[in-house]
């Protein structure tokens, strides 16, 4: 399960950590907003109305000890891979411009 919060960011305004809170992964709204091209203040409301959706996958085999969080909004897909301490290992964004995000990208492993 992934959520969103607004914890303190680094001095440069970026957060490179995801918090682990009672089994839930909590992403800084500034980080998610940056990845999805949104204002951080808008992130929580968009999650609540399901305009932003998410998928959480636990790593296996060579990815044991990692989680992959994928977020979808409009024509963008943002992905974070984090370790068990919440450190962001990889981050990526795909922006499909004026094209609709393909449905197959909304599935695990997509």
C-alpha positions in Angstrom: 0.0 0.0 0.0 1.4 3.4 -0.9 0.3 6.8 0.5 1.5 10.4 0.3 2.8 12.8 2.9 4.6 16.1 3.1 7.6 15.4 5.3 10.6 17.7 5.3 12.6 17.5 2.1 16.3 17.9 1.6 17.9 21.4 1.4 17.4 21.4 -2.4 13.7 20.7 -2.0 13.9 17.1 -3.2 13.2 14.0 -1.2 15.1 10.8 -2.0 13.4 8.6 0.5 10.1 6.9 0.9 8.9 6.3 4.5 7.9 2.9 5.7 5.1 3.4 8.2 3.4 0.3 9.8 3.7 -1.7 6.6 2.7 1.2 4.3 5.0 3.0 1.9 4.6 6.8 2.1 5.9 9.0 -0.7 6.6 12.7 -0.2 4.1 14.8 -2.2 7.0 16.9 -3.6 8.7 13.9 -5.1 5.5 12.5 -6.6 4.4 15.9 -7.8 7.8 16.4 -9.5 7.6 13.0 -11.2 4.0 13.5 -12.4 4.4 17.2 -13.3 2.0 18.3 -10.6 2.0 20.8 -7.7 2.7 19.0 -4.5 -0.3 20.7 -2.9 -2.6 18.9 -5.5 -1.2 15.4 -5.0 -3.3 14.3 -2.0 -6.6 15.4 -3.5 -5.8 13.7 -6.8 -5.1 10.5 -5.0 -8.3 10.8 -3.0 -10.4 11.2 -6.1 -8.4 8.4 -7.8 -7.2 10.8 -10.6 -3.8 9.4 -9.5 -3.7 5.6 -9.2 -0.9 3.5 -7.9 0.6 0.0 -7.9 3.0 -1.5 -5.4 5.2 -4.5 -6.2 7.6 -6.4 -3.9 10.8 -7.5 -5.5 11.7 -11.2 -5.9 14.9 -13.0 -6.8 17.6 -10.4 -7.7 15.2 -7.6 -6.6 14.5 -9.1 -3.2 14.5 -6.4 -0.6 13.1 -3.8 -3.0 9.7 -2.3 -3.7 8.6 -0.8 -7.0 5.9 1.9 -6.7 4.2 2.9 -9.9 1.9 6.0 -10.2 -0.4 6.9 -13.0 -1.9 10.3 -13.8 -3.3 11.4 -17.1 -0.8 10.6 -19.8 2.1 10.0 -17.3 3.5 7.0 -15.5 6.1 7.6 -12.7 8.0 4.8 -11.1 10.1 4.6 -7.9 12.2 1.6 -6.8 13.1 1.7 -3.1 15.0 -0.5 -0.7 13.7 -1.7 2.7 15.0 1.5 4.4 13.0 3.6 1.9 16.0 4.9 -0.1 15.1 5.7 -3.7 17.3 3.5 -5.9 15.7 4.3 -9.2 13.1 6.8 -10.5 11.6 7.2 -13.9 8.8 8.9 -15.7 7.2 8.3 -19.1 5.1 11.1 -20.6 3.0 10.1 -23.6 2.3 13.7 -24.5 -1.1 14.1 -26.0 -1.6 10.3 -26.4 -3.6 8.3 -23.9 -1.5 6.1 -21.6 -1.7 2.5 -22.8 -3.8 0.3 -20.5 -1.1 -2.4 -20.5 1.2 0.1 -18.6 -1.3 0.0 -15.7 -0.4 -3.6 -14.8 2.3 -5.1 -12.7 5.6 -5.5 -14.6 4.4 -3.2 -17.4 
